[in-house]
Amino acid sequence: MELVMSLVEKHPWNNMVQLKCHLIFEDVLSIEQKVSKSDAGKLQIEFLQASNCVGRLIKMAEVPTVKFGSGNSIRNGYMGFVIKLGNVVNKMKD
């Protein structure tokens, strides 16, 4: 999963990579529908640690804008993904 997160960072304008990565996280973080709540919590924590998700999100959030050669700057292409996934992870902590 860390590889997928690195692809999001490497290709910030690729919405399909972002969407697929987000869907994987949503599936794993909603696993309590299929297993017991205590097992789900353990699996979710292990997944987040193995994927280094929080570290990657923090790293990507540190570069919220991109500056072009013309001097114009815009919001980085993956910032919507960072915010959306960050909210999912933050909601999961409860």
Phi and psi in degrees as a GROMACS rama.xvg file:
@    title "Ramachandran Plot"
@    xaxis  label "Phi"
@    yaxis  label "Psi"
@TYPE xy
-63.0257  -33.5928  GLU-2
-63.8315  -42.3367  LEU-3
-63.6423  -42.0438  VAL-4
-62.5678  -37.2781  MET-5
-68.2895  -31.6096  SER-6
-66.5169  -37.4638  LEU-7
-62.1238  -43.3879  VAL-8
-67.573  -39.9467  GLU-9
-71.5999  -33.4043  LYS-10
-121.319  74.3055  HIS-11
-65.0887  -17.9124  PRO-12
-100.919  4.46481  TRP-13
-89.3087  97.2693  ASN-14
-66.4839  -30.2109  ASN-15
-67.1786  -41.4982  MET-16
-62.7222  -43.5913  VAL-17
-62.223  -44.9374  GLN-18
-62.7913  -47.7116  LEU-19
-63.4221  -41.7927  LYS-20
-62.2621  -44.6174  CYS-21
-63.0132  -40.4995  HIS-22
-63.5023  -37.9904  LEU-23
-61.4491  -46.8275  ILE-24
-63.1487  -42.8315  PHE-25
-60.9949  -41.97  GLU-26
-62.3489  -46.7971  ASP-27
-68.4055  -40.5018  VAL-28
-77.2464  -8.11081  LEU-29
-110.213  25.6022  SER-30
-70.8322  -16.7377  ILE-31
-62.531  -12.4784  GLU-32
-72.9559  -18.5366  GLN-33
-109.857  -22.6305  LYS-34
-132.025  173.526  VAL-35
-64.3652  156.726  SER-36
-62.9056  -38.8798  LYS-37
-68.6158  -40.3765  SER-38
-65.95  -38.9356  ASP-39
-62.2466  -43.5211  ALA-40
-60.6042  -42.9658  GLY-41
-64.0092  -45.2872  LYS-42
-63.2992  -40.7586  LEU-43
-65.4154  -43.4837  GLN-44
-64.0571  -44.2988  ILE-45
-60.8031  -40.8227  GLU-46
-64.3061  -45.6133  PHE-47
-64.2421  -38.8302  LEU-48
-68.2177  -43.9143  GLN-49
-66.5636  -33.895  ALA-50
-82.9704  -12.7887  SER-51
53.363  35.5856  ASN-52
-58.2742  -49.5734  CYS-53
-64.6034  -42.7589  VAL-54
-61.2293  -42.4866  GLY-55
-64.7997  -42.9764  ARG-56
-62.1674  -41.9796  LEU-57
-63.0041  -44.2555  ILE-58
-61.4656  -43.6903  LYS-59
-68.4268  -35.5817  MET-60
-68.3024  -20.3965  ALA-61
-71.9428  -13.657  GLU-62
-122.968  71.4621  VAL-63
-75.8187  -16.8113  PRO-64
-129.284  159.315  THR-65
-121.11  132.51  VAL-66
-106.34  129.113  LYS-67
-90.3989  166.449  PHE-68
-58.6989  -28.4627  GLY-69
-74.3597  -9.21689  SER-70
99.176  -14.4503  GLY-71
-74.0795  144.15  ASN-72
-129.029  146.657  SER-73
-136.576  166.953  ILE-74
-64.2209  136.996  ARG-75
-59.4685  145.098  ASN-76
-60.8301  -26.4826  GLY-77
-95.9124  3.24096  TYR-78
-65.4324  -34.3748  MET-79
-62.0622  -41.9929  GLY-80
-62.916  -45.3434  PHE-81
-59.1824  -46.2276  VAL-82
-65.9685  -45.8093  ILE-83
-63.9644  -47.2995  LYS-84
-70.0368  -36.9209  LEU-85
-59.3114  -39.9981  GLY-86
-66.1885  -38.6424  ASN-87
-64.0357  -45.699  VAL-88
-65.456  -41.5331  VAL-89
-64.053  -40.0464  ASN-90
-65.8737  -33.3116  LYS-91
-67.7836  -27.6696  MET-92
-60.5273  -22.3371  LYS-93
